[in-house]
C-alpha cells in the first residue's frame, strides 16, 4: 500500500545521518579526512545492507537507498567539511 512518497523520509534519514556523521568525522580528523569520512559511509552502508536484508521493501527503494544514501553522502560530507588531504 505504500507509494514512493512514503519512502522519502526513510531515505532522507539514511542519507542525512551519513552526511552528518561523515561531516563531523572529517571536521574533527587531524589527517586522512576523506578516508575516515568514507569509513563512516562504509559503516552506514553495512547497516543499510542489514536493513535491506531484514525489512521488506521494494527493490527500487533498496537499490536507490544503497547506491545513493551512504558512500555518496559520506563523500559529500567530507567535501563540505572543507579540509584538504
C-alpha positions as CSV (number, residue, x, y, z in Angstrom):
1,X,0.0,0.0,0.0
2,X,3.0,2.3,0.2
3,X,3.6,4.8,-2.5
4,X,7.0,6.3,-3.5
5,X,6.3,9.4,-1.4
6,X,6.2,7.2,1.8
7,X,9.9,6.2,1.2
8,X,11.2,9.8,1.1
9,X,11.7,10.2,4.8
10,X,13.5,6.8,5.4
11,X,15.8,7.7,2.5
12,X,16.4,11.2,3.9
13,X,17.1,9.7,7.4
14,X,19.7,7.3,6.0
15,X,21.3,10.0,3.7
16,X,21.4,12.8,6.2
17,X,22.6,10.6,9.0
18,X,25.5,9.5,6.9
19,X,26.2,13.1,5.7
20,X,26.2,14.4,9.3
21,X,28.5,11.6,10.6
22,X,30.9,11.9,7.7
23,X,31.0,15.7,8.0
24,X,31.7,15.6,11.7
25,X,34.4,12.9,11.3
26,X,36.1,14.9,8.5
27,X,35.9,18.1,10.6
28,X,37.4,16.5,13.7
29,X,40.0,14.4,12.0
30,X,43.6,15.6,12.0
31,X,44.6,13.7,9.0
32,X,43.0,11.4,6.4
33,X,39.8,13.4,6.3
34,X,38.3,11.8,3.2
35,X,39.4,8.3,4.2
36,X,37.8,8.5,7.6
37,X,34.6,10.0,6.3
38,X,34.3,7.2,3.7
39,X,34.9,4.7,6.5
40,X,31.8,6.2,8.3
41,X,29.9,5.7,5.0
42,X,31.0,2.1,4.9
43,X,29.7,1.5,8.4
44,X,26.4,3.1,7.5
45,X,26.3,1.0,4.3
46,X,26.8,-2.2,6.3
47,X,23.9,-1.1,8.5
48,X,21.8,-0.3,5.4
49,X,22.6,-3.7,3.9
50,X,21.4,-5.4,7.1
51,X,18.2,-3.3,7.0
52,X,17.5,-4.3,3.4
53,X,18.0,-8.0,4.3
54,X,15.7,-7.8,7.4
55,X,12.9,-5.5,6.3
56,X,10.8,-5.9,3.3
57,X,10.9,-3.0,0.8
58,X,10.5,-2.6,-2.9
59,X,13.6,-3.4,-5.0
60,X,13.8,0.1,-6.4
61,X,14.0,1.6,-2.9
62,X,16.7,-0.9,-1.8
63,X,18.8,-0.1,-4.8
64,X,18.4,3.7,-4.6
65,X,19.0,3.6,-0.8
66,X,22.2,1.5,-1.0
67,X,23.5,3.3,-4.1
68,X,22.8,6.9,-3.1
69,X,22.4,7.3,0.7
70,X,25.7,6.1,2.0
71,X,29.0,6.4,0.1
72,X,28.0,9.4,-2.0
73,X,26.8,11.2,1.1
74,X,30.0,10.3,3.0
75,X,32.0,11.8,0.1
76,X,29.8,14.9,0.1
77,X,30.2,15.3,3.9
78,X,33.9,15.1,3.6
79,X,33.9,17.8,0.8
80,X,31.5,20.1,2.8
81,X,33.9,19.8,5.8
82,X,36.3,21.8,3.6
83,X,39.6,20.2,4.7
84,X,42.1,19.1,2.0
85,X,44.2,16.0,2.2
